[in-house]
Amino acid sequence: LNNFIKDYGESEYKTAEWIKKNTQKDEKIMSFTSDIVYFLSNRFPKNKYMDSQLSILLNTNSADVYIKNPPRIFVIDQTTVDTFPDLKKWRFFNYLKDNYSLKEQFEALKIYQLNTK
């Protein structure tokens, strides 16, 4: 049960600060971390699939939505991936691996940026 409770702390503050410094004020991002990252960075989610709940991601067309209109910045909590290894079966993870670069990491929070072509 405790795996579903997401707390926040210094890493979320640092992540939000990085986002504010490295994105435009009106730029939308995706954050598979505590929702506080959206609030602290004053950024909105890129699309309607803003929750990293495994059952939603694996049983919907959410990967297509991300791939067709990818966010430039994608933040993921590695703890979530480690806790739910089936999340790696989500098709967007291959896209992330092939099209994004890790730009920063604050503890378990990883900030990826879409590669420019």
C-alpha positions as CSV (number, residue, x, y, z in Angstrom):
1,L,0.0,0.0,0.0
2,N,2.8,2.4,0.8
3,N,4.0,2.2,-2.8
4,F,1.1,4.3,-3.8
5,I,1.8,7.1,-1.4
6,K,4.1,9.7,-3.0
7,D,5.8,12.1,-0.7
8,Y,7.9,15.0,-1.8
9,G,11.1,16.7,-0.7
10,E,14.3,18.2,-1.8
11,S,14.5,16.3,-5.1
12,E,11.1,17.5,-6.2
13,Y,12.1,21.1,-5.4
14,K,15.3,20.8,-7.3
15,T,13.5,19.1,-10.3
16,A,11.0,21.9,-10.4
17,E,13.7,24.6,-10.3
18,W,15.5,22.8,-13.2
19,I,12.3,22.8,-15.2
20,K,11.6,26.5,-14.5
21,K,15.1,27.4,-15.7
22,N,15.2,25.2,-18.8
23,T,11.6,25.5,-20.2
24,Q,9.4,28.3,-21.4
25,K,6.7,29.5,-19.0
26,D,4.0,28.2,-21.3
27,E,5.7,24.9,-22.1
28,K,3.9,21.7,-21.1
29,I,5.9,18.8,-19.6
30,M,5.2,15.3,-18.4
31,S,6.1,14.2,-14.9
32,F,5.7,10.7,-13.7
33,T,6.6,11.8,-10.2
34,S,4.7,13.4,-7.4
35,D,2.2,15.9,-8.8
36,I,3.8,18.5,-6.7
37,V,6.4,18.9,-9.6
38,Y,3.8,20.4,-11.8
39,F,2.7,22.8,-9.1
40,L,6.2,23.8,-8.0
41,S,7.4,24.3,-11.6
42,N,4.2,26.1,-12.6
43,R,3.9,23.9,-15.7
44,F,1.0,21.9,-17.0
45,P,1.0,18.3,-18.3
46,K,1.5,17.8,-22.0
47,N,-1.6,15.6,-22.5
48,K,-4.4,13.9,-20.7
49,Y,-2.4,10.8,-19.5
50,M,-0.7,12.6,-16.6
51,D,-0.8,9.6,-14.2
52,S,1.8,6.9,-14.3
53,Q,-0.7,4.3,-13.0
54,L,0.3,1.0,-14.7
55,S,-3.2,-0.3,-15.4
56,I,-4.1,2.9,-17.2
57,L,-0.9,3.1,-19.3
58,L,-0.8,-0.5,-20.4
59,N,-4.5,-0.8,-21.2
60,T,-4.9,2.4,-23.2
61,N,-3.5,4.1,-26.3
62,S,-1.4,6.4,-24.1
63,A,1.9,5.5,-25.7
64,D,0.5,6.6,-29.1
65,V,-0.5,9.9,-27.6
66,Y,3.0,10.5,-26.2
67,I,4.8,9.4,-29.4
68,K,2.7,11.4,-31.8
69,N,3.1,14.6,-29.7
70,P,6.0,14.0,-27.4
71,P,6.8,16.3,-24.5
72,R,10.2,18.0,-24.8
73,I,10.7,17.4,-21.1
74,F,9.8,14.1,-19.5
75,V,10.4,13.5,-15.7
76,I,10.2,10.0,-14.3
77,D,10.7,8.7,-10.8
78,Q,13.0,5.7,-11.0
79,T,11.5,4.3,-7.8
80,T,8.2,3.9,-9.6
81,V,9.9,2.0,-12.4
82,D,11.7,-0.2,-9.9
83,T,8.5,-0.9,-7.9
84,F,6.5,-1.7,-11.0
85,P,8.8,-3.4,-13.5
86,D,5.9,-4.0,-15.9
87,L,5.9,-0.3,-16.6
88,K,8.9,-1.0,-18.8
89,K,6.5,-2.9,-21.1
90,W,4.8,0.4,-21.9
91,R,5.7,1.2,-25.5
92,F,6.7,4.8,-24.7
93,F,9.7,3.5,-22.8
94,N,11.4,2.3,-26.0
95,Y,10.6,5.6,-27.6
96,L,12.1,7.4,-24.5
97,K,15.3,5.3,-24.8
98,D,15.7,6.0,-28.5
99,N,14.7,9.7,-28.6
100,Y,15.5,11.3,-25.3
101,S,18.7,12.1,-23.4
102,L,19.1,12.2,-19.6
103,K,19.8,15.8,-18.7
104,E,19.7,15.8,-14.9
105,Q,18.9,13.6,-12.0
106,F,18.0,14.5,-8.4
107,E,18.0,11.3,-6.4
108,A,15.4,9.0,-8.1
109,L,14.0,11.8,-10.3
110,K,15.3,11.7,-13.8
111,I,14.8,14.5,-16.2
112,Y,14.9,13.6,-19.9
113,Q,14.9,16.0,-22.8
114,L,13.7,15.1,-26.4
115,N,16.7,15.0,-28.8
116,T,16.6,17.6,-31.5
117,K,16.9,16.3,-35.0
